[in-house]
């Protein structure tokens, strides 16, 4: 591992041998309701242990990419970000013995007294992603239980030393620096893939690179989720339907309608249309469940952008009678399923798998602006080839999925499955 000291390289390799510990959406919500400073400190200790492990896994994988992909300038920049964040976390001060003793005395110990948190279920996405890490370190089960229990421990709202809240504030500032540092990761790594394709003089990436990008971006979603939740909980802001960044009562109709309005505006602006295709929404008005509204908006927005583009380019930008795009929401016992149907000509059966490939697009790819990724969800109408693959990862992160069924010569139906049970652990690899 070039460019860093031998000691730091050894520490990264050491942390990468530990398995990662998954946390479910429901566990984060149950834990985060009215947390005390002591409980937040417990969560900080969990992140202080867990985040270096996750970062180290990604550094080792970035360093070992084949065919000179690991030497692309943009890939090296991403690796540097992860190394810097790893180094910052392992050098962040540990909790003092005095604080440990005070928090331990206030920790809920008895099973009768402790608030029960729901258990996790394996994420269906894990069947597609081999968990190779557990084979590298034998006591993996014990380690996972130890780490997850440290996140779940509840601390009574008793009087604690002022150092507890000071430590929490200091740790949150470190997390905010790390989050800002990693803002441009998606765009920078996309640059690296472009550099790699130019080096090989190809317009496709192979399955090895595709699976790496899936693992990497899923890991990024998880890291940002944990960091964002910890930062928001420490703000002590009270929102009626929110626990941290998670909405316990996400109103599906409202989020989907906002995505519809935004997608139609973007489409009209991009093609300079006076008559933008209509989008018809069929959704129970009172349907709500526990989810991340920003994730849901992103996925629906991406699907609608694709449908709008397909319809406009099939019928022409001067048409006065576009077929209506339909969005149908169905409520099941396990899933909430959202179907987006268009009559945009469909996709050839031979090309269905290619739409999940990163950097695959039928549109002209615009230049990647370094400032583009200040938010993962800010994107032009088309051209990057990241919309569908990333949307599927966001769905799978919480135990859902995204599938396409297309009729070439007619149109495409996209099925977005969202787990309403919220008890799937993160798909870590």
Buried (B, 14 or more C-beta within 10 A) or exposed (E): BEEBEEEBBEBBBEBBBBBBBBBBBBBBBBBBEEBBBBBBBBBBBBBBBBBBBBBBBBBBBBBEBEEEBBBBEBBBBBBBBBBBBBBBBBEBEEBEEEBEEBBEEBBBEEEEEEEEBEEBBEBBBBEBBEBEBBEEEEEBEEBBEEBBEBBBBBBBEEEBBEBBBEBBEEBBEBBEEBBEBBBBBBBBBBBBBBBBBEEBEEEEBEEEBBBBBBBBBBBBBBBBBBBBBBBBBBEEEEEEEBBBBBBBEBBBBBBBBBBBEBBBEBBBEBBEBEEBBEBEBEBEEEBBBBBBBBBBBBBBBBBBBBBBBBBBBBBEEEBEEBBEBBBBBBEEEEBBBBBBBBBBBBBEEEBBEBBBBBBBBBEEEEEBEEEBBEEBBEBBBBBBBBBBBBBBBBBBBBBBBBEBEBEBEEBBBBBBBBBBBBBBBBBBB
